[in-house]
Amino acid sequence: MIERVDHAEALERAGLTEEQAYLLVHSGSRGFGEAILREQVERFRFEGLDSDSPEAAECLARHDHARHWAEANRALVAARVTERLGAEGQRRFDVCHNWIDQREIGGRACWLHRKGAAPSTCGPLVIPGSRGAFSYLVLPVDAGERSCYSLAHGAGRKWARTDSRARLEKRFTAKDLTRTDLGSHVICEDRELLYGEAPQAYKNITVVIDDLVREGLVQIVAQLRPVVTYKVRR
């Protein structure tokens, strides 16, 4: 839900209102893209490919297939959730943060590989915090070479997933982690995932957003408060 509006006109242009609840789906190709990359490395090691070669064309076609698969996956998750809630929904944004894009940099056509980075070239986007923090709808401002046409895709991890349980288990029970400091609910029946995705394992999203604003890379449109986070049921 929208906690605060900083740019009412941009919010209206995006087709959003303060009266509605919003679903944020965070999922990719579920290993499909990674499998394509691993196969590519096995075939060509880490050697570059001529962009005009049949091998490069095949690689890019498979890359695009994985991107479309990820997009369809997010759409399916959203459809299932809204159906279960007896609600109707309309997609507003769909952003990938691990993909290859062709851009002109320094006067040359280059292949830009965003790894854990959101594009600043696709209009408004949400930069999420953890499940226990605010997320932010922003407008990219300086979509240029200075930022490699990219933005932070989220708060980013402070601890590895494998370290989170060891760090937190003595301080918090699993039940403690089903509620956040913001009062939101967490549905997750996988204990490892519950600890691995705990808010404490992530960096402070406010610092990330403040840095982007200070550097003139984004303008905040609205701050979003989490209400329910759904991970998995057994």
DAVEN-V117513 format. One line per field, one symbol per residue. psi: psi as a letter, one per 20 degrees, with the letter a starting at -180 (. if undefined). A space follows every 10 residues. Layout:
# DAVEN-V117513
psi=???
This chain:
# DAVEN-V117513
psi=qphqphnhgh gghikqriiq qqpopnqcjl igghhggghg hhgjckqrqp ijqhgggggh ghghghghgg ghghhggggg ghghikrqqp pgqopqknrp qpqopkjqpq oooookqqqj jkaqqpoqaa ikrqrppqpq gmmahhjkkr rqiahqqhqq hhhgghhihi hprhhhiiqr hjjqqpoojo gghghhjqhi iqrohggggh ghghjkhqpp gqpppqgppp fqq.
